[in-house]
């Protein structure tokens, strides 16, 4: 284990989290083994992961049958299935939570994606899910949409840990950090204990390159051999990491503000940047690109299993964030000179992300409904 790059990653100050969960890996002991052998410090889930698990997982058969016999309505059946998995994972992660003093050891559970544009419903559902799981080491995932920002503030103010998800834009990240601090200030004013509330800001990475690279290639095609084309060629596969590094730079700036220092003095925890969507989608790029190039203290990287396996096999651990902001600014500056607006790209990615999770959520509900119907017919 001492030679495991994932363990070394944790020792460097970045927490490796697993972006995957299903009941089979809980009951088989796989999750516990990954925690022990790889130093995994947290787990994230999303509707896509649950949809795939519930659709084919035999480990859900007994519960599906019981729910069907009890004529449990679909919304309640969904909640029971999902929260049972989250609760079990939270219990396995509890020693990590205790040993880290509440810094790590979390399992994340997403608010229903169809509420992403509904602030009030998101707030109510976040509380409902947190109470249903009944574990302190659960983070409720709230999308970092404009409508989600007040929900983040309110949920933090109520003392519930939050994973702010679907962040693509550095400007939006700044808004997320502001919502977190507002929530902490309200919690403090109400007499709450800031040490009991943790949060991460999930900044999506690889999807940015997936969106920007075709735009760069269109420049190369339109002006072959020109300086523009050369610049575009040089930026391929560079924008996503640069965008994330700028967010990390903003994180460092927030920590130096008097406002944050006043909260930290009362026990507030840093809202660590979490690098999400770190699986490499372009086969021409390294399969550990979005891990190795974003290593740094006070961060989290949540990896899908295949990326985690690749990093365990051949990942290299070195601080890639220290002093990276000037170069990142140059990359984004050159992108702007090509008339490719990063904020416009990020806005489109946010909309697509909300829709993607909504589609997966609907498929998950349909899968549960189908399995309930099948069990009722037995």
Long-range contacts (C-beta under 8 A, 24 or more apart in sequence): 1-37, 1-39, 4-37, 4-38, 4-39, 4-312, 5-311, 5-312, 5-314, 5-315, 5-316, 5-317, 6-38, 6-39, 6-40, 6-308, 6-311, 6-312, 6-315, 7-38, 7-39, 8-317, 9-39, 9-291, 9-295, 9-301, 9-311, 9-315, 9-317, 10-39, 10-41, 12-295, 12-297, 12-317, 12-319, 13-296, 13-297, 13-298, 13-299, 14-295, 14-296, 14-297, 14-299, 14-300, 14-301, 15-41, 15-42, 15-103, 15-104, 15-272, 15-299, 15-300, 15-301, 16-40, 16-41, 16-300, 16-301, 16-303, 16-308, 17-41, 17-42, 17-43, 17-44, 17-274, 17-300, 17-301, 17-302, 17-303, 18-42, 18-43, 18-44, 18-302, 18-303, 18-305, 18-308, 19-43, 19-44, 19-46, 19-49, 19-276, 19-278, 19-302, 19-303, 19-304, 20-45, 20-49, 20-304, 20-305, 21-45, 21-49, 21-50, 21-53, 21-85, 21-86, 21-89, 21-107, 22-49, 22-50, 22-52, 22-53, 22-57, 22-59, 22-85, 23-53, 23-57, 23-59, 23-60, 23-84, 23-85, 23-88, 24-53, 24-57, 24-58, 24-59, 26-85, 26-88, 26-89, 26-92, 27-59, 31-89, 31-92, 32-92, 35-92, 35-93, 35-96, 38-308, 38-312, 40-96, 41-96, 41-100, 41-104, 41-105, 41-300, 42-93, 42-96, 42-104, 42-105, 42-106, 42-107, 42-108, 42-300, 42-302, 43-89, 43-93, 43-106, 43-107, 43-108, 44-107, 44-108, 44-141, 44-163, 44-202, 44-276, 44-302, 45-85, 45-86, 45-107, 45-108, 45-109, 45-110, 46-110, 46-141, 46-165, 46-357, 46-360, 47-110, 47-113, 47-357, 47-358, 47-360, 47-361, 47-364, 48-356, 48-357, 48-360, 50-82, 50-85, 50-360, 50-364, 51-360, 51-361, 51-363, 51-364, 51-367, 53-85, 54-81, 54-364, 54-367, 54-368, 54-371, 55-363, 55-364, 55-367, 60-371, 64-368, 64-371, 64-372, 64-375, 65-375, 65-378, 67-372, 67-375, 68-372, 68-373, 68-375, 68-376, 69-375, 69-376, 72-372, 74-365, 74-368, 74-369, 74-372, 77-368, 77-372, 78-364, 78-365, 78-368, 79-129, 79-132, 81-368, 82-109, 83-109, 83-129, 83-132, 83-133, 86-133, 86-135, 86-138, 87-133, 87-134, 87-135, 90-133, 90-135, 90-137, 90-138, 91-135, 93-137, 94-135, 94-137, 97-136, 97-137, 102-136, 102-137, 102-195, 102-196, 102-198, 102-269, 103-198, 103-269, 105-137, 106-137, 106-138, 106-139, 106-161, 106-163, 106-198, 107-137, 107-138, 107-139, 108-138, 108-139, 108-140, 108-141, 108-163, 108-165, 109-133, 109-138, 109-139, 109-140, 109-141, 110-140, 110-141, 110-165, 110-357, 111-140, 111-141, 111-142, 111-143, 112-361, 113-143, 113-354, 113-357, 113-358, 113-360, 113-361, 114-358, 114-361, 114-362, 116-143, 116-145, 116-147, 116-148, 116-354, 116-357, 116-358, 117-145, 117-147, 117-354, 118-147, 119-147, 119-148, 119-150, 119-151, 122-147, 122-148, 122-151, 123-150, 123-151, 123-154, 123-155, 126-151, 126-155, 126-160, 126-162, 127-155, 127-158, 127-160, 130-160, 136-161, 136-196, 137-161, 139-163, 139-198, 139-199, 139-200, 141-165, 141-202, 143-350, 143-353, 143-354, 143-357, 144-172, 144-173, 144-175, 144-176, 144-201, 144-202, 144-350, 145-350, 145-354, 149-175, 149-176, 149-179, 150-179, 152-176, 152-179, 152-180, 152-183, 153-179, 153-180, 153-182, 153-183, 153-186, 154-183, 155-183, 156-180, 156-183, 156-184, 156-186, 156-187, 156-197, 156-199, 157-182, 157-183, 157-184, 157-186, 157-187, 157-190, 158-187, 159-187, 159-192, 159-193, 159-196, 159-197, 160-197, 161-197, 161-198, 161-199, 162-199, 163-199, 163-200, 163-202, 163-274, 164-199, 164-200, 164-201, 164-202, 164-271, 165-202, 165-276, 166-202, 166-204, 166-350, 166-353, 166-354, 166-357, 167-201, 167-202, 167-203, 167-204, 167-247, 168-203, 168-204, 168-207, 168-208, 168-243, 168-345, 168-346, 168-347, 168-349, 168-350, 168-353, 169-342, 169-343, 169-346, 169-347, 169-350, 170-243, 170-246, 170-247, 170-250, 171-343, 172-346, 172-350, 173-201, 173-203, 173-247, 173-250, 173-273, 174-250, 176-201, 176-271, 177-201, 177-250, 177-251, 177-254, 177-271, 180-271, 181-254, 181-259, 181-260, 181-263, 184-263, 184-268, 185-263, 188-263, 188-266, 193-267, 194-263, 194-266, 194-267, 194-268, 194-269, 195-267, 195-268, 195-269, 197-268, 197-269, 198-269, 199-269, 199-271, 200-271, 200-272, 200-273, 200-274, 200-300, 201-247, 201-251, 201-271, 201-272, 201-273, 201-274, 202-274, 202-276, 202-302, 203-244, 203-247, 203-273, 203-274, 203-275, 203-276, 204-276, 204-277, 204-349, 204-353, 205-240, 205-241, 205-243, 205-244, 205-275, 205-276, 205-277, 205-278, 205-290, 205-294, 206-240, 206-277, 206-278, 206-279, 206-280, 206-281, 206-290, 207-240, 207-277, 207-281, 207-349, 207-353, 208-239, 208-240, 208-243, 208-345, 208-346, 208-349, 209-237, 209-239, 209-240, 209-281, 209-282, 209-285, 210-281, 210-282, 211-345, 211-348, 211-349, 212-239, 212-240, 212-335, 212-340, 212-342, 212-345, 213-237, 213-282, 215-340, 215-345, 216-338, 216-340, 219-338, 219-340, 228-338, 231-334, 231-337, 231-338, 232-338, 234-334, 235-331, 235-334, 235-335, 235-338, 237-282, 237-284, 237-285, 237-289, 238-331, 239-331, 239-332, 239-335, 239-342, 240-290, 241-289, 241-290, 241-293, 241-294, 241-328, 242-327, 242-328, 242-329, 242-331, 242-332, 243-328, 243-332, 243-342, 243-346, 244-273, 244-275, 244-294, 245-294, 245-321, 245-324, 245-325, 245-327, 245-328, 246-325, 246-328, 246-329, 246-332, 247-273, 248-273, 248-294, 248-296, 248-299, 248-321, 248-324, 248-325, 249-324, 249-325, 249-328, 251-298, 270-298, 272-298, 272-299, 272-300, 273-298, 273-299, 273-300, 274-299, 274-300, 274-301, 274-302, 275-299, 275-300, 275-301, 275-302, 276-302, 278-302, 278-303, 278-304, 278-307, 279-303, 279-304, 279-306, 279-307, 280-307, 288-314, 288-315, 291-315, 292-316, 292-318, 292-320, 293-320, 294-320, 294-321, 295-319, 295-320, 295-321, 296-320, 296-321, 296-322, 297-321
